[in-house]
Amino acid sequence: MTDNDSATGKAMPKAVARPPKGAPQSLPLPRGQLVLVGCGAFAVTQLPNLAVVLRRWYGCRIRACLTDAGSRLVARDALAAATGSPVWGPHWPTDQGMVPHKELADWADMVIVAPATANFVAKAAHGIADSLALSVVTGTAAPVFVAPAYSEHAFARPSTARNLRLLEEEGYHVVPTERAVSVHNGRVAEGGMASMTSLLGFIGRVTSTMDGGDEPRGEGPARAGHGLDEEGARVDGTR
């Protein structure tokens, strides 16, 4: 294993700031490689910023993969710049001499789906892999963290609870949703994607038990709205 990403030739970045309270101080990435998956909920617009924060705090290499709907909501150029790597999906090209879903699934030390739509959750819960992103998530041996984002009424349906329960039974780690503002009507309701610090805090608590530790690496529960890392840089914006 070298420090160069085979897709970009870029050296693995070094962490340049300590994570704030609520976020894990390190991530268990043996090769320093993380795949971000973005689906077609408005929260996917936050994906480039999440990528910047992960590289800044943990020094990991990142590849991003978008669903078809996700690719309509976030600029590929912005995501490529934030990850330092070309964006994968929604198309499934094989002209590079590789099987894309196997390449990403085997490359990942961890997968984070943020946001995961009701459609994505339902398909993953039932083992349906009809897109590049779903094939990566269902086909990887790496831990997968799923951060759902639902509309208010979809979140209240019994099928939603069943699908989330099935997802956990399949071995995925489901990040609890939070109250969030609907871009449709401006109302605050349940079912929104977890904030960045809540997401990372959850990952820290889960991965601490994977490592066999008694306590999570994060310093207590994540607090939504914490906006600064230890060097004072904003985490809810690139600057």
TORDRENTI-197429 format. One line per 5 residues: number of its first residue (from 1); their letters; for each residue x, y, z of C-alpha. Coordinates in steps of 0.001 Angstrom, whole numbers, always signed. Example, Ala and Ser with C-alpha at 12.3 -4.5 7.8 and 13.67 -1.06 7.14 Angstrom:
REM TORDRENTI-197429
1	as	+12300,-4500,+7800  +13670,-1060,+7140
This chain:
REM TORDRENTI-197429
1	mtdnd	+0,+0,+0  +1389,+3368,-1018  +343,+6826,+70  -897,+7620,-3431  -4488,+7215,-4559
6	satgk	-4526,+5127,-7720  -7311,+7244,-9193  -5782,+10669,-8661  -2100,+10204,-7805  -2564,+12606,-4894
11	ampka	-748,+11921,-1667  -2879,+11028,+1324  -3616,+14334,+3119  -2445,+14880,+6664  -4841,+15880,+9399
16	varpp	-4367,+19588,+10039  -6757,+20234,+12925  -8019,+18386,+15975  -11711,+17489,+15895  -13964,+19337,+18379
21	kgapq	-15835,+17812,+21274  -18543,+15421,+20133  -16500,+14124,+17202  -14166,+11114,+17456  -10509,+12019,+17709
26	slplp	-9620,+9337,+15143  -11357,+6928,+12779  -10475,+3217,+12362  -9371,+3366,+8730  -6508,+875,+8280
31	rgqlv	-5643,+2214,+4823  -7029,+5707,+5405  -9774,+5224,+2797  -13412,+6281,+3076  -16288,+6235,+591
36	lvgcg	-19044,+8852,+818  -22390,+8066,-820  -24902,+10820,-1503  -28576,+10317,-2379  -31279,+12654,-3654
41	afavt	-32288,+14533,-520  -31507,+18232,-127  -28996,+17434,+2631  -26674,+16047,-70  -25677,+19673,-660
46	qlpnl	-23691,+19325,+2606  -21595,+16459,+1255  -18680,+18575,-37  -18338,+20228,+3357  -18401,+16848,+5110
51	avvlr	-15612,+15694,+2795  -13501,+18775,+3610  -13989,+18209,+7348  -13106,+14503,+7150  -9904,+15265,+5251
56	rwygc	-9020,+18156,+7576  -9642,+16279,+10818  -8690,+12704,+9933  -6359,+12976,+6941  -8229,+10292,+5014
61	rirac	-8513,+9715,+1284  -12094,+9989,+74  -14010,+8796,-2939  -17567,+9998,-3426  -20368,+8138,-5199
66	ltdag	-23710,+9712,-6139  -27060,+8223,-6999  -28887,+9592,-10030  -31078,+11857,-7895  -28124,+12898,-5755
71	srlva	-26189,+13999,-8833  -28974,+16490,-9633  -28678,+18274,-6299  -24946,+18674,-5679  -22331,+19978,-8096
76	rdala	-19921,+17240,-9163  -17127,+19795,-9568  -17587,+20977,-5975  -17584,+17415,-4670  -14520,+16497,-6728
81	aatgs	-12676,+19523,-5360  -13711,+18699,-1784  -12637,+15058,-2006  -9597,+15584,-4225  -10858,+12724,-6390
86	pvwgp	-13181,+12199,-9365  -16821,+11571,-8459  -18225,+8094,-9097  -21770,+7334,-10269  -24519,+7375,-11157
91	hwptd	-23250,+5810,-14382  -21519,+2464,-14255  -18625,+2624,-16746  -16416,-403,-17242  -14165,+1065,-19940
96	qgmvp	-11377,+1709,-17391  -10671,-1992,-17057  -12326,-2392,-13654  -15669,-3371,-12159  -16699,-62,-10534
101	hkela	-18832,-1379,-7674  -16228,-3969,-6711  -13441,-1394,-6929  -15194,+992,-4558  -16509,-1738,-2235
106	dwadm	-13053,-3290,-1810  -11272,+78,-1616  -13327,+1353,+1327  -12293,+1026,+4964  -15623,+2674,+5840
111	vivap	-18696,+3836,+3939  -20894,+6762,+4988  -24233,+7285,+3236  -25280,+10872,+3936  -28037,+11451,+3167
116	atanf	-29861,+8177,+2588  -33330,+8619,+1115  -36399,+6485,+1860  -35884,+4777,-1503  -32222,+3977,-786
121	vakaa	-32974,+2695,+2718  -35806,+459,+1515  -33696,-1060,-1252  -30616,-1602,+922  -32747,-3157,+3657
126	hgiad	-34098,-5682,+1156  -30797,-6366,-605  -31759,-4597,-3833  -28627,-3372,-5611  -29851,-1704,-8797
131	slals	-27438,+1239,-8848  -23721,+1725,-8471  -24176,+3257,-5015  -26412,+432,-3787  -24061,-2182,-5214
136	vvtgt	-21160,-614,-3321  -23088,-472,-46  -24463,-4012,-267  -21189,-5447,-1568  -18611,-4043,+845
141	aapvf	-17153,-5772,+3887  -16388,-2368,+5460  -18668,-895,+8137  -21473,+1149,+6582  -23043,+4128,+8358
146	vapay	-26397,+5250,+7004  -27721,+8740,+7829  -31359,+8818,+6673  -33245,+11920,+5564  -37037,+11685,+5339
151	sehaf	-39928,+14010,+4704  -42149,+14531,+7744  -44957,+12205,+6677  -42717,+9536,+5148  -40835,+9351,+8448
156	arpst	-44094,+8665,+10307  -45057,+5653,+8189  -44798,+2157,+9707  -42868,+991,+6632  -40111,+3466,+7483
161	arnlr	-39634,+1976,+10954  -39663,-1539,+9467  -37068,-669,+6839  -34757,+1011,+9361  -35062,-2006,+11644
166	lleee	-34290,-4339,+8745  -31292,-2220,+7826  -29879,-2663,+11322  -30588,-6394,+11209  -28555,-6505,+7984
171	gyhvv	-25577,-5112,+9896  -25726,-1460,+8837  -25257,+1272,+11419  -28239,+3625,+11254  -27544,+7172,+12436
176	ptera	-30499,+8628,+14381  -32418,+11344,+12567  -32964,+14822,+13989  -35513,+17599,+13730  -34749,+19667,+10665
181	vsvhn	-36194,+22402,+8474  -38110,+21328,+5375  -36945,+23167,+2253  -40465,+22611,+881  -42501,+24440,+3500
186	grvae	-40039,+25776,+6065  -41505,+23720,+8906  -39311,+22048,+11512  -40109,+18360,+11766  -38687,+14951,+12622
191	ggmas	-36816,+12843,+10084  -33976,+15155,+9076  -30419,+13962,+8516  -28187,+14157,+11573  -25942,+17188,+11885
196	mtsll	-22282,+16722,+11068  -21151,+16534,+14683  -24023,+14182,+15567  -23078,+11944,+12645  -19409,+11845,+13589
201	gfigr	-20212,+11409,+17271  -22353,+8376,+16454  -19578,+6917,+14306  -17124,+7445,+17145  -19303,+5646,+19671
206	vtstm	-19924,+2686,+17362  -16335,+2300,+16187  -14990,+2467,+19734  -16816,-785,+20472  -15516,-2297,+17219
211	dggde	-11990,-1627,+18455  -12762,-3374,+21723  -12524,-214,+23805  -14766,+474,+26788  -15275,+4145,+26023
216	prgeg	-15921,+5973,+22756  -13117,+8016,+21294  -15417,+11022,+21112  -15614,+13239,+24164  -19264,+12805,+25105
221	parag	-22437,+13003,+23022  -22434,+15060,+19872  -24132,+18426,+20108  -25954,+19740,+17074  -24887,+23236,+16148
226	hglde	-21257,+23073,+17311  -19696,+25130,+14546  -15928,+25303,+15162  -13026,+22920,+15260  -10149,+23458,+17673
231	egarv	-8428,+25889,+15308  -11585,+27964,+14989  -12489,+26950,+11433  -16184,+26593,+10735  -17520,+23072,+10219
236	dgtr	-20810,+24208,+8683  -19048,+25975,+5834  -15709,+25700,+4091  -14661,+28984,+5642
